[in-house]
């Protein structure tokens, strides 16, 4: 019996998020989540990123009076915009601030 080594009872881990949310609730603040908030890719955001990428990739297109935009450039632009949108959606890059259009109400209209 003395040869046996008694191990200590394993304690449960501290749930830091639970404690943090309790403290925030006491102060009247909203709950915190461990999941990052999903970024909505709106048409306005796509347009803004496309404009930024055009300025970055093809600055001469905005200066020259007789500029021709070919298919290869269009493919490159689409690839770069999609790459940036993927980075924004994954949270690796911050989305630029854009004003979004008012949303249409969903569902059936209510009867009066």
C-alpha positions as CSV (number, residue, x, y, z in Angstrom):
1,X,0.0,0.0,0.0
2,X,2.8,2.4,0.7
3,X,4.3,1.5,-2.7
4,X,1.3,3.1,-4.5
5,X,1.6,6.7,-5.5
6,X,-1.6,8.5,-5.1
7,X,-2.2,11.1,-7.8
8,X,-4.0,14.3,-7.2
9,X,-7.5,14.6,-8.4
10,X,-7.6,16.5,-11.7
11,X,-9.4,19.8,-11.4
12,X,-11.7,21.1,-14.0
13,X,-10.1,23.8,-16.2
14,X,-11.2,27.4,-15.6
15,X,-13.7,28.6,-18.2
16,X,-12.3,32.1,-18.7
17,X,-15.0,33.0,-21.2
18,X,-17.7,32.2,-18.6
19,X,-16.1,34.4,-15.9
20,X,-15.6,37.2,-18.4
21,X,-19.2,37.1,-19.5
22,X,-20.4,37.2,-15.8
23,X,-18.3,40.3,-15.2
24,X,-19.6,41.9,-18.3
25,X,-23.2,41.1,-17.4
26,X,-22.7,42.8,-14.0
27,X,-21.6,46.0,-15.8
28,X,-24.5,45.8,-18.3
29,X,-22.3,44.9,-21.3
30,X,-23.2,42.4,-24.0
31,X,-21.8,38.9,-24.0
32,X,-18.5,38.0,-25.6
33,X,-18.0,35.2,-28.1
34,X,-14.9,33.2,-29.0
35,X,-16.0,33.0,-32.6
36,X,-15.1,36.0,-34.7
37,X,-18.1,37.9,-36.2
38,X,-18.7,36.9,-39.8
39,X,-18.1,39.7,-42.3
40,X,-20.9,40.2,-44.7
41,X,-19.7,40.6,-48.3
42,X,-22.0,43.2,-49.7
43,X,-22.1,44.5,-53.2
44,X,-20.9,47.9,-51.9
45,X,-17.9,46.2,-50.3
46,X,-17.1,44.3,-53.5
47,X,-17.3,47.5,-55.5
48,X,-15.0,49.3,-53.1
49,X,-12.4,46.5,-53.1
50,X,-12.6,46.4,-56.9
51,X,-11.9,50.1,-57.2
52,X,-9.0,49.8,-54.8
53,X,-7.5,46.9,-56.8
54,X,-7.9,48.8,-60.1
55,X,-6.0,51.8,-58.6
56,X,-3.3,49.5,-57.3
57,X,-2.9,47.2,-60.3
58,X,-3.7,49.5,-63.2
59,X,-3.0,53.2,-62.2
60,X,-2.4,54.1,-65.9
61,X,-6.0,53.1,-66.7
62,X,-7.1,56.2,-64.7
63,X,-4.7,58.5,-66.5
64,X,-4.4,57.6,-70.1
65,X,-7.2,58.8,-72.4
66,X,-7.1,55.8,-74.8
67,X,-6.6,52.8,-72.5
68,X,-7.6,49.3,-73.5
69,X,-8.5,46.8,-70.8
70,X,-8.0,43.2,-72.1
71,X,-9.1,39.8,-70.9
72,X,-5.9,39.0,-69.2
73,X,-6.1,42.1,-67.1
74,X,-9.7,41.4,-66.3
75,X,-8.8,37.8,-65.1
76,X,-6.0,39.2,-63.0
77,X,-8.3,41.8,-61.4
78,X,-11.0,39.2,-60.6
79,X,-8.3,36.9,-59.1
80,X,-6.9,39.7,-56.9
81,X,-10.4,40.9,-55.8
82,X,-11.5,37.3,-54.9
83,X,-8.2,36.8,-53.0
84,X,-8.8,39.9,-51.0
85,X,-12.4,39.1,-50.3
86,X,-11.3,35.7,-49.0
87,X,-8.7,37.3,-46.7
88,X,-11.4,39.7,-45.4
89,X,-13.8,36.8,-44.8
90,X,-11.2,34.8,-43.0
91,X,-10.4,37.7,-40.7
92,X,-6.8,38.2,-41.8
93,X,-7.5,41.6,-43.2
94,X,-9.9,44.4,-42.1
95,X,-12.7,45.3,-44.4
96,X,-12.8,48.9,-45.6
97,X,-15.7,51.0,-44.2
98,X,-18.4,51.4,-46.8
99,X,-22.0,52.6,-46.5
100,X,-24.3,49.7,-47.4
101,X,-27.7,50.1,-49.0
102,X,-30.7,49.8,-46.9
103,X,-31.9,46.2,-46.7
104,X,-35.2,45.1,-48.0
105,X,-37.6,43.7,-45.5
106,X,-37.9,39.9,-45.6
107,X,-41.0,37.9,-45.6
108,X,-44.6,38.8,-46.1
109,X,-45.8,42.3,-45.3
110,X,-47.9,42.6,-42.1
111,X,-51.6,43.1,-42.3
112,X,-52.9,46.2,-40.6
